[in-house]
């Protein structure tokens, strides 16, 4: 895994595993493919996508990632933002 630092520009993977079978996804669908910025690393935790199915869960870094609100929903003012916790395996460097 990459180990993103605060301030790193990232993109949420535009992946739809739910189309391939039953899954648990903690990453909001409305953020897939969106560009954001890492605010801070939060530590590493067992992957909830595996825990939901009682599978052995690898420990994966988790981040606060900031997104521009108007670019997500087409409303809000410049400077409005959304901060979401996202696991590293969902993030790509920009």
C-alpha positions as YAML, in Angstrom:
chain: A
units: angstrom
residues:
- id: 1
  name: UNK
  ca: [0.00, 0.00, 0.00]
- id: 2
  name: UNK
  ca: [1.02, 3.57, -0.61]
- id: 3
  name: UNK
  ca: [0.90, 5.32, 2.77]
- id: 4
  name: UNK
  ca: [-0.62, 8.68, 1.79]
- id: 5
  name: UNK
  ca: [0.54, 11.80, 3.67]
- id: 6
  name: UNK
  ca: [-1.67, 14.74, 4.61]
- id: 7
  name: UNK
  ca: [-2.13, 17.01, 1.59]
- id: 8
  name: UNK
  ca: [-1.81, 14.21, -0.99]
- id: 9
  name: UNK
  ca: [-4.24, 14.46, -3.91]
- id: 10
  name: UNK
  ca: [-6.13, 11.19, -4.35]
- id: 11
  name: UNK
  ca: [-9.00, 9.76, -6.35]
- id: 12
  name: UNK
  ca: [-11.51, 7.24, -5.06]
- id: 13
  name: UNK
  ca: [-11.40, 4.12, -7.23]
- id: 14
  name: UNK
  ca: [-14.26, 4.02, -9.72]
- id: 15
  name: UNK
  ca: [-15.02, 0.38, -8.97]
- id: 16
  name: UNK
  ca: [-18.41, -1.29, -8.45]
- id: 17
  name: UNK
  ca: [-17.76, -4.66, -6.76]
- id: 18
  name: UNK
  ca: [-21.44, -4.97, -5.87]
- id: 19
  name: UNK
  ca: [-22.08, -5.73, -9.55]
- id: 20
  name: UNK
  ca: [-19.93, -8.87, -9.16]
- id: 21
  name: UNK
  ca: [-21.70, -10.42, -6.19]
- id: 22
  name: UNK
  ca: [-22.60, -9.87, -2.56]
- id: 23
  name: UNK
  ca: [-20.26, -7.44, -0.81]
- id: 24
  name: UNK
  ca: [-20.11, -4.96, 2.04]
- id: 25
  name: UNK
  ca: [-18.72, -1.59, 0.96]
- id: 26
  name: UNK
  ca: [-17.92, 1.17, 3.42]
- id: 27
  name: UNK
  ca: [-16.94, 3.73, 0.74]
- id: 28
  name: UNK
  ca: [-19.88, 5.94, -0.32]
- id: 29
  name: UNK
  ca: [-20.93, 5.27, -3.91]
- id: 30
  name: UNK
  ca: [-21.28, 9.01, -4.64]
- id: 31
  name: UNK
  ca: [-17.52, 9.44, -4.13]
- id: 32
  name: UNK
  ca: [-16.35, 6.79, -6.58]
- id: 33
  name: UNK
  ca: [-14.19, 8.41, -9.24]
- id: 34
  name: UNK
  ca: [-14.07, 11.71, -7.30]
- id: 35
  name: UNK
  ca: [-10.86, 13.59, -6.56]
- id: 36
  name: UNK
  ca: [-10.06, 14.58, -2.98]
- id: 37
  name: UNK
  ca: [-7.21, 15.42, -0.65]
- id: 38
  name: UNK
  ca: [-5.94, 13.44, 2.33]
- id: 39
  name: UNK
  ca: [-6.52, 15.45, 5.50]
- id: 40
  name: UNK
  ca: [-4.82, 13.01, 7.87]
- id: 41
  name: UNK
  ca: [-4.05, 9.34, 8.35]
- id: 42
  name: UNK
  ca: [-6.15, 7.79, 11.14]
- id: 43
  name: UNK
  ca: [-4.21, 4.58, 11.74]
- id: 44
  name: UNK
  ca: [-4.68, 1.07, 10.40]
- id: 45
  name: UNK
  ca: [-7.69, -1.14, 11.09]
- id: 46
  name: UNK
  ca: [-9.08, -4.52, 9.99]
- id: 47
  name: UNK
  ca: [-10.91, -4.20, 6.67]
- id: 48
  name: UNK
  ca: [-14.67, -4.00, 7.45]
- id: 49
  name: UNK
  ca: [-15.47, -5.30, 3.97]
- id: 50
  name: UNK
  ca: [-14.02, -8.66, 5.07]
- id: 51
  name: UNK
  ca: [-15.20, -8.51, 8.69]
- id: 52
  name: UNK
  ca: [-18.81, -8.21, 7.48]
- id: 53
  name: UNK
  ca: [-18.53, -11.74, 6.09]
- id: 54
  name: UNK
  ca: [-16.50, -13.16, 9.03]
- id: 55
  name: UNK
  ca: [-13.41, -13.45, 6.82]
- id: 56
  name: UNK
  ca: [-9.86, -12.86, 7.98]
- id: 57
  name: UNK
  ca: [-9.42, -9.12, 7.55]
- id: 58
  name: UNK
  ca: [-6.11, -7.50, 6.60]
- id: 59
  name: UNK
  ca: [-5.17, -4.37, 8.54]
- id: 60
  name: UNK
  ca: [-5.44, -1.39, 6.16]
- id: 61
  name: UNK
  ca: [-4.66, 2.31, 6.69]
- id: 62
  name: UNK
  ca: [-7.68, 4.59, 7.06]
- id: 63
  name: UNK
  ca: [-7.72, 8.30, 6.12]
- id: 64
  name: UNK
  ca: [-9.83, 11.39, 6.46]
- id: 65
  name: UNK
  ca: [-10.24, 12.60, 2.86]
- id: 66
  name: UNK
  ca: [-11.65, 16.04, 1.99]
- id: 67
  name: UNK
  ca: [-13.82, 16.61, -1.09]
- id: 68
  name: UNK
  ca: [-15.21, 19.79, -2.64]
- id: 69
  name: UNK
  ca: [-18.95, 19.64, -1.88]
- id: 70
  name: UNK
  ca: [-20.22, 21.50, -5.00]
- id: 71
  name: UNK
  ca: [-18.41, 19.03, -7.27]
- id: 72
  name: UNK
  ca: [-20.16, 16.09, -5.58]
- id: 73
  name: UNK
  ca: [-23.78, 17.26, -5.43]
- id: 74
  name: UNK
  ca: [-23.79, 20.37, -7.62]
- id: 75
  name: UNK
  ca: [-24.82, 22.57, -4.71]
- id: 76
  name: UNK
  ca: [-23.11, 24.56, -1.98]
- id: 77
  name: UNK
  ca: [-20.63, 27.39, -2.08]
- id: 78
  name: UNK
  ca: [-16.97, 27.53, -2.94]
- id: 79
  name: UNK
  ca: [-15.07, 26.32, 0.10]
- id: 80
  name: UNK
  ca: [-17.82, 23.95, 1.29]
- id: 81
  name: UNK
  ca: [-16.35, 20.52, 1.81]
- id: 82
  name: UNK
  ca: [-17.16, 16.97, 2.82]
- id: 83
  name: UNK
  ca: [-14.71, 14.91, 4.90]
- id: 84
  name: UNK
  ca: [-15.08, 11.13, 4.77]
- id: 85
  name: UNK
  ca: [-13.16, 8.20, 6.28]
- id: 86
  name: UNK
  ca: [-11.85, 6.01, 3.45]
- id: 87
  name: UNK
  ca: [-9.64, 2.95, 3.56]
- id: 88
  name: UNK
  ca: [-6.44, 3.03, 1.52]
- id: 89
  name: UNK
  ca: [-7.39, 0.22, -0.88]
- id: 90
  name: UNK
  ca: [-10.11, 2.53, -2.26]
- id: 91
  name: UNK
  ca: [-7.67, 5.39, -2.97]
- id: 92
  name: UNK
  ca: [-5.41, 6.06, -5.95]
- id: 93
  name: UNK
  ca: [-2.76, 8.79, -6.19]
- id: 94
  name: UNK
  ca: [-3.63, 11.61, -8.61]
...
